[in-house]
Amino acid sequence: MRRVAIVGVGHSKFGDRQDVNLRELAFEAVKPALEDAGVSPREISYVAVGTVGSWYEELFPAVPVAEYCGLSGASLVRVEAACASGGAAVHAAYMAVASGLTDVALVVGIEKMREVDTPLMVEFLGRGGSYLWEFENFGMTFPGYYALFATAYMNRYGATEEDLALVSVKAHKYAAINPLAHLQKEISIEQALNSIVVSWPLKLYDCSPISDGSAALVLASEEKVKELRADTPIWIAGIGSSSSTANLSYREDLLGIESAIKASQRAYKMAGLGPDRIDVASVHDCFTIAELLAYEDLGFCRRGEGYKMIREGETEIGGRIPVNIDGGLKAKGHPIGATGVAMVAEQTKQLREEVKPTARQAPLKNYTALTHNVGGTGHYCYVTILKR
Ligand SMILES: CC(C)(COP(=O)(O)OP(=O)(O)OC[C@H]1O[C@@H](n2cnc3c(N)ncnc32)[C@H](O)[C@@H]1OP(=O)(O)O)[C@@H](O)C(=O)NCCC(=O)NCCS
């Protein structure tokens, strides 16, 4: 396998993007990513587009996206792995470059979730859990699924609704200073606790919003990195993925996400390092409880101690491992196909020490970052470890 580096990143504004169509939204991320890498669209020989949308006017979105961005002719694939579609697209492009099949690949993550109204989107997402058993019989929605994880966790370890609210307060604090974030506002713990209940114990401020957005990355082989004279290539040191059952009743328990544990172990093994080396991370906080589970699944703390990390400020800037200091899915937004790509774009910027404003820049010791992108209730998970 060849070494693979990220040499270009792009990230659109996340939010309610009725001002652009799907192609234009993709272009907002692709153009800066190509410019950052110093490559022309013609130099891209492989394109992976991570997207879920089946509610768009475009049924095969990768094709018009590639056409609009001048990429037609490249090997092109649409990648779908629910909310981990972005992570899966990074994985596909990584394999294309690492295997020697291509020298320069482009990853695009895109979603326009606000093309349909909230009830319809909640139904689409809910059907992505376990359709025949959980959706048809019990009418499960995604807030409902993660409420099951939350009640199991609170009951087993004594975590409280305040602990969940602290995750949201942290996310909003950083989103408020991230111009690309969907919900750019600080909130208090009282606001979080008093917000409307969506599926107890999860309230409005425990949920990620329904967002539009895109992100893009240019990946290059080591030889190509030299040819491009890339200033600060960020290397993919480890990449791991795994999957689990759709039906939650087949899971051992709801106190963690098996696919995330396995994916992270594979990524750590490949990178030859452990969680103690990670300086900064983006984790899949689609709901606040998911961030606490991620701390534990990724080995940032012991099982049952994730809520203590948020209580003690360990995942803030200045703490042991700053997590989701771009606002996370919770407040930067969660355009599902774009999320996994946006995480890698954010961590690339962190490792290059290019984050603006600098109040959002994590201090670096080992120059190592991690991204954790979960699809469904753990149906899929992709973990990537980046090194400068
Ligand atoms: C919680 C939820 C139902 C709210 O949807 P909604 O009621 O249609 O929200 P709207 O878009 O109409 O926004 C209403 C207000 O709430 C705010 N808001 C919406 N979602 C929010 C969220 N998750 N957190 C904080 N504020 C939110 C909006 O900014 C808006 O504020 P304003 O009136 O001051 O402008 C929706 O965000 C949701 O389903 N989230 C989960 C998405 C999901 O499951 N993703 C997949 C995860 S795996």
The ligand as a MOL file (V3000), in Angstrom:
LIG
                    3D

  0  0  0     0  0            999 V3000
M  V30 BEGIN CTAB
M  V30 COUNTS 48 50 0 0 0
M  V30 BEGIN ATOM
M  V30 1 C -35.0750 18.5000 16.4340 0
M  V30 2 C -35.7390 18.7580 15.0870 0
M  V30 3 C -36.9630 17.8660 14.9420 0
M  V30 4 C -36.1350 20.2590 15.0020 0
M  V30 5 O -36.6840 20.4930 13.7280 0
M  V30 6 P -37.6990 21.6960 13.4530 0
M  V30 7 O -38.6330 21.8250 14.5980 0
M  V30 8 O -38.2640 21.5050 12.0870 0
M  V30 9 O -36.7610 22.9110 13.4290 0
M  V30 10 P -36.8360 24.1590 12.4500 0
M  V30 11 O -35.8620 23.9370 11.3390 0
M  V30 12 O -38.2580 24.4680 12.0840 0
M  V30 13 O -36.2810 25.3170 13.3690 0
M  V30 14 C -37.0500 25.8950 14.4020 0
M  V30 15 C -36.0960 26.6510 15.3050 0
M  V30 16 O -35.3290 25.7180 16.0910 0
M  V30 17 C -33.9510 25.8580 15.7800 0
M  V30 18 N -33.4120 24.4990 15.6870 0
M  V30 19 C -33.8070 23.5340 14.8340 0
M  V30 20 N -33.1350 22.4040 15.0800 0
M  V30 21 C -32.3070 22.6850 16.1040 0
M  V30 22 C -31.3640 21.9210 16.8080 0
M  V30 23 N -31.1600 20.6400 16.5030 0
M  V30 24 N -30.6770 22.5000 17.8200 0
M  V30 25 C -30.9100 23.7980 18.1330 0
M  V30 26 N -31.7920 24.5780 17.5010 0
M  V30 27 C -32.4750 24.0130 16.4990 0
M  V30 28 C -33.8700 26.5960 14.4760 0
M  V30 29 O -32.6860 27.3400 14.3590 0
M  V30 30 C -35.0840 27.4920 14.5540 0
M  V30 31 O -34.7830 28.5890 15.3740 0
M  V30 32 P -35.4090 30.0550 15.0620 0
M  V30 33 O -36.8980 29.8710 15.1700 0
M  V30 34 O -34.8080 30.9180 16.1180 0
M  V30 35 O -34.9620 30.3590 13.6700 0
M  V30 36 C -34.7340 18.4650 13.9370 0
M  V30 37 O -33.6360 19.3380 14.0530 0
M  V30 38 C -34.2360 17.0120 13.9340 0
M  V30 39 O -34.9730 16.0930 13.5810 0
M  V30 40 N -32.9660 16.7880 14.2670 0
M  V30 41 C -32.3570 15.4770 14.2120 0
M  V30 42 C -31.7940 15.2020 12.8490 0
M  V30 43 C -31.3420 13.7880 12.7100 0
M  V30 44 O -31.9580 12.8420 13.1880 0
M  V30 45 N -30.2130 13.5870 12.0000 0
M  V30 46 C -29.6500 12.2870 11.7900 0
M  V30 47 C -28.9160 11.8840 12.9680 0
M  V30 48 S -28.1910 10.2910 12.8570 0
M  V30 END ATOM
M  V30 BEGIN BOND
M  V30 1 1 1 2
M  V30 2 1 2 3
M  V30 3 1 2 4
M  V30 4 1 2 36
M  V30 5 1 4 5
M  V30 6 1 5 6
M  V30 7 2 6 7
M  V30 8 1 6 8
M  V30 9 1 6 9
M  V30 10 1 9 10
M  V30 11 2 10 11
M  V30 12 1 10 12
M  V30 13 1 10 13
M  V30 14 1 13 14
M  V30 15 1 14 15
M  V30 16 1 15 16
M  V30 17 1 15 30
M  V30 18 1 16 17
M  V30 19 1 17 18
M  V30 20 1 17 28
M  V30 21 1 18 19
M  V30 22 1 18 27
M  V30 23 2 19 20
M  V30 24 1 20 21
M  V30 25 1 21 22
M  V30 26 2 21 27
M  V30 27 1 22 23
M  V30 28 2 22 24
M  V30 29 1 24 25
M  V30 30 2 25 26
M  V30 31 1 26 27
M  V30 32 1 28 29
M  V30 33 1 28 30
M  V30 34 1 30 31
M  V30 35 1 31 32
M  V30 36 2 32 33
M  V30 37 1 32 34
M  V30 38 1 32 35
M  V30 39 1 36 37
M  V30 40 1 36 38
M  V30 41 2 38 39
M  V30 42 1 38 40
M  V30 43 1 40 41
M  V30 44 1 41 42
M  V30 45 1 42 43
M  V30 46 2 43 44
M  V30 47 1 43 45
M  V30 48 1 45 46
M  V30 49 1 46 47
M  V30 50 1 47 48
M  V30 END BOND
M  V30 END CTAB
M  END
